Amino acid sequence: MCGFPAGKLVDGALPAKHPEYPNASAPTLADSKLTVAADLTGDGVKELVTAFYCDKGGVAWPAHIQLFQSTAQGIAPLGKPFQMGDVNGGARGIPSSLKVDGKKLVIADRELLTTEPAAAPSGQIKATLAWNGKQLVAESIEDLAATDRGILDLSLVNGTWCPGDDVTAEHSPGCLEIKYPQVTHANGDVAVLNFWVNNGFTTLNYSDAPLAMFYAPGTKIADPANPNVPTGHLNEVRMYNNQTQGFYLRESK
């Protein structure tokens, strides 16, 4: 966690030093209010989940969320820690709340917006996490500062997206890797995205332009201005930009 070697907690903290940052604070329990017991794996036995804080010596990492299970040898971590930086844009600090909703974990945290310093984020999000059989994964994101934006289903947008057909390949320059809130372009450039969900349609946007709208299976792409609008792959999720006419399909895992 945070680059520290695995070890046994002493008074809620790792005693080992960081191999790269000697002044870094070892992972510690962020706040007793950010620790809950619940059956998130569905095995009928409650696990313990908590938020950890660590820093590089004054520079905080985003929080890490770790699930623990009870074993014959004592409490042991279950799966890798979930890094809040993967969904909050890299905002540093600790979440404001951590709660259980059924078998889901709901976390309120800050969000780093475009051009903001990582240590002073102004956004607010609610992330819903779930156990996928191996580790905690993010299922959805809600913007608490602008609730009219809807709730983003991460399973709809995350993944590797490549040009869908020869007709629009010239408008779709290479594959994209989306791991919201970031998109990595074929040339290696990384950009931060925001989202909008309206009338069942999800759009991901750059700070100054749309990336694309996502079309669920069975939904036709509507673009009267494009006589060659893609009509195939109706059984798949499709990503389409009606400004650039870029058309992408998600690669199989």
C-alpha positions in Angstrom: 0.0 0.0 0.0 1.4 3.4 -1.0 4.6 1.6 -2.0 5.3 0.3 1.5 6.3 -3.3 1.9 3.7 -5.7 3.4 3.9 -6.0 7.2 2.0 -6.3 10.4 0.3 -3.3 11.8 1.5 -2.0 15.2 -1.0 0.4 16.9 -2.8 0.7 13.6 0.3 1.5 11.5 3.1 -0.1 9.6 6.4 0.2 11.3 8.5 -0.1 8.1 10.1 2.8 6.2 9.2 3.6 2.6 12.0 2.4 0.2 11.8 5.6 -1.9 10.6 8.3 0.5 12.3 8.0 3.9 10.1 10.7 5.4 6.9 9.2 4.2 4.2 8.4 6.8 3.3 4.7 6.8 -0.3 3.9 6.0 -2.5 4.5 9.1 -6.2 4.3 9.8 -7.6 7.6 8.6 -10.5 7.9 11.0 -12.4 5.5 13.2 -15.6 6.8 11.5 -14.2 5.5 8.2 -14.2 1.9 9.4 -17.3 -0.4 9.0 -18.1 -4.1 9.3 -20.3 -5.6 6.7 -20.7 -8.7 4.5 -19.5 -7.2 1.2 -18.4 -10.6 -0.4 -21.8 -12.4 0.1 -20.3 -15.3 2.0 -22.5 -14.7 5.1 -19.6 -13.4 7.2 -18.9 -9.8 7.9 -15.6 -8.3 6.7 -13.9 -5.2 8.0 -13.4 -2.3 5.5 -11.5 0.9 6.4 -9.8 3.9 4.8 -6.0 4.3 5.1 -4.1 7.6 4.9 -0.4 7.9 3.9 1.9 10.6 2.6 5.3 11.1 1.1 6.4 13.3 3.9 3.9 16.1 3.9 2.4 15.4 0.5 -0.6 13.2 0.9 -1.6 10.3 -1.3 -5.3 9.8 -2.1 -6.9 7.5 0.4 -6.7 3.7 0.1 -9.7 1.5 0.9 -8.8 -2.0 2.2 -11.1 -4.9 3.0 -10.1 -7.4 5.7 -11.2 -10.9 6.6 -10.9 -13.0 9.7 -8.7 -16.1 9.3 -7.3 -18.7 11.6 -4.1 -16.7 11.9 -6.0 -13.4 12.6 -7.2 -10.5 10.5 -5.8 -10.5 7.0 -6.3 -8.2 4.0 -8.7 -9.4 1.3 -7.8 -8.3 -2.2 -5.7 -5.3 -3.1 -6.5 -1.9 -1.7 -8.8 0.3 -3.8 -7.2 3.6 -4.6 -9.6 6.5 -4.4 -7.2 8.4 -6.8 -8.6 6.1 -9.5 -12.0 7.8 -9.4 -11.4 11.2 -7.8 -8.9 12.5 -10.4 -6.0 12.2 -7.9 -7.5 14.4 -5.1 -5.4 14.0 -2.0 -6.7 13.5 1.5 -9.2 11.3 3.1 -12.9 10.7 2.4 -15.6 12.5 4.3 -17.7 9.4 4.8 -17.7 5.6 4.2 -21.0 3.7 4.5 -22.5 0.4 3.5 -25.6 0.1 1.4 -26.6 -3.6 1.1 -23.5 -5.2 -0.3 -22.1 -2.0 -1.7 -19.7 0.5 -0.2 -20.6 4.1 -0.7 -17.8 6.7 -0.2 -18.0 10.5 -0.3 -14.8 12.1 -1.3 -13.3 15.2 -2.8 -12.7 15.4 -6.6 -9.8 17.1 -8.4 -11.1 19.3 -11.2 -9.2 20.5 -14.2 -6.3 22.9 -13.4 -6.7 22.5 -9.7 -3.7 21.6 -7.4 -4.1 18.0 -6.1 -3.9 19.2 -2.5 -6.7 21.6 -2.9 -9.5 19.9 -4.8 -13.0 21.6 -4.9 -15.1 18.9 -6.4 -17.3 16.4 -4.4 -18.2 12.9 -5.5 -19.9 9.8 -4.2 -18.3 6.5 -5.4 -20.1 3.2 -5.1 -17.7 0.2 -4.8 -18.5 -3.5 -4.9 -16.6 -6.8 -4.4 -16.1 -8.5 -7.8 -14.8 -11.8 -6.4 -11.2 -10.7 -6.3 -11.1 -7.1 -5.1 -13.2 -3.9 -4.6 -14.0 -2.2 -7.8 -15.9 1.1 -8.6 -19.3 0.7 -10.0 -20.6 4.2 -10.3 -19.8 7.9 -9.6 -22.1 10.7 -8.6 -21.2 14.3 -8.6 -22.4 15.7 -5.3 -21.7 19.3 -6.3 -23.9 19.0 -9.4 -26.4 16.3 -8.8 -28.3 17.1 -12.1 -25.4 15.4 -13.9 -26.8 12.1 -13.0 -24.9 8.9 -11.9 -22.1 7.5 -14.1 -22.1 3.7 -14.6 -18.4 2.9 -14.9 -19.0 -0.5 -16.5 -20.5 1.4 -19.5 -17.5 3.6 -20.2 -14.3 2.1 -18.9 -12.2 -0.1 -21.2 -10.2 0.0 -24.4 -12.1 1.6 -27.3 -11.0 1.3 -30.9 -12.3 2.6 -34.3 -15.4 0.7 -35.1 -15.3 0.5 -38.9 -13.6 1.6 -42.1 -16.1 4.3 -42.8 -15.3 6.4 -39.8 -11.8 5.2 -39.0 -10.4 8.5 -40.4 -12.3 10.3 -37.7 -11.2 8.0 -35.0 -7.4 8.3 -34.7 -6.4 5.2 -32.8 -7.6 3.5 -29.7 -8.5 5.1 -26.4 -8.1 3.7 -22.9 -10.8 5.0 -20.6 -10.4 4.6 -16.9 -12.7 7.4 -15.7 -11.9 10.1 -14.9 -8.9 9.8 -17.3 -8.6 8.9 -21.0 -5.3 7.9 -22.5 -5.0 8.5 -26.3 -3.0 6.4 -28.7 -0.1 8.8 -28.7 0.1 8.5 -24.9 -1.5 11.8 -24.1 -3.7 11.7 -21.0 -6.8 14.0 -20.4 -9.2 14.4 -17.5 -12.9 13.9 -18.3 -16.2 14.8 -16.8 -19.6 13.3 -17.4 -23.2 14.0 -18.0 -26.1 11.6 -17.9 -29.4 12.7 -19.3 -32.5 10.8 -20.5 -30.6 7.5 -20.3 -27.7 8.7 -22.4 -24.2 9.1 -21.0 -21.7 11.7 -22.4 -18.0 12.0 -21.5 -16.4 15.4 -22.1 -13.1 17.1 -22.0 -13.0 20.5 -20.3 -13.8 22.3 -23.6 -15.3 19.7 -25.9 -17.2 16.4 -25.9 -15.4 13.1 -26.2 -18.4 11.0 -27.1 -21.9 9.8 -26.3 -22.4 6.2 -25.3 -25.1 4.1 -26.9 -26.4 1.0 -25.1 -27.1 -2.2 -27.0 -30.3 -1.9 -29.1 -30.2 1.9 -29.2 -29.6 3.4 -32.7 -27.2 6.3 -33.1 -29.0 9.5 -34.1 -27.1 12.0 -36.2 -29.1 13.6 -39.0 -26.1 15.5 -40.2 -24.1 12.4 -41.0 -25.5 10.4 -44.0 -23.0 7.6 -43.1 -23.9 7.4 -39.4 -22.9 3.9 -38.1 -25.9 1.5 -38.0 -24.2 -1.8 -37.2 -23.1 -3.4 -34.0 -26.5 -2.8 -32.4 -25.8 -5.6 -29.9 -22.8 -3.8 -28.5 -22.1 -0.6 -26.5 -20.9 2.1 -29.0 -19.2 5.4 -28.5 -19.9 8.1 -31.0 -19.1 11.8 -31.4 -21.5 13.7 -33.7 -19.0 16.6 -34.1 -16.1 14.5 -35.3 -18.1 11.5 -36.4 -15.7 9.4 -34.5 -17.0 5.9 -33.8 -15.6 3.4 -31.3 -16.3 -0.1 -30.1 -15.0 -1.6 -26.9 -12.4 -4.3 -27.1 -13.2 -7.6 -25.5 -11.4 -8.3 -22.2 
